[in-house]
């Protein structure tokens, strides 16, 4: 199934086919980080996508229901993310299951 992922602030929209996951080699297959790296979107990932840091922190602006549920590891790690919001996720952990719009916050 095909989904659209829009990255802000660039406004770039990527169409992905979830039958082709994984796309890159960091984060969970089909995660925001996986999609970003496979399509040339700059999303920091100091730990290589293993949920050990917060550099791939994104803010979900639309389509939160179209991402995999947050697990305890991600929730615990997000507690230390700078700029944390109620709509924050780690790009390496949230798998795209429908159309979403995410913002990559400036550090």
PyMOL commands that set and color helices and strands:
alter all, ss='L'
color gray80, all
select helices_A, chain A and resi 18-20+32-38+64-66+72-78
alter helices_A, ss='H'
color red, helices_A
select strands_A, chain A and resi 2-8+12-17+57-62+88-90+100-103
alter strands_A, ss='S'
color yellow, strands_A
deselect
rebuild
show_as cartoon
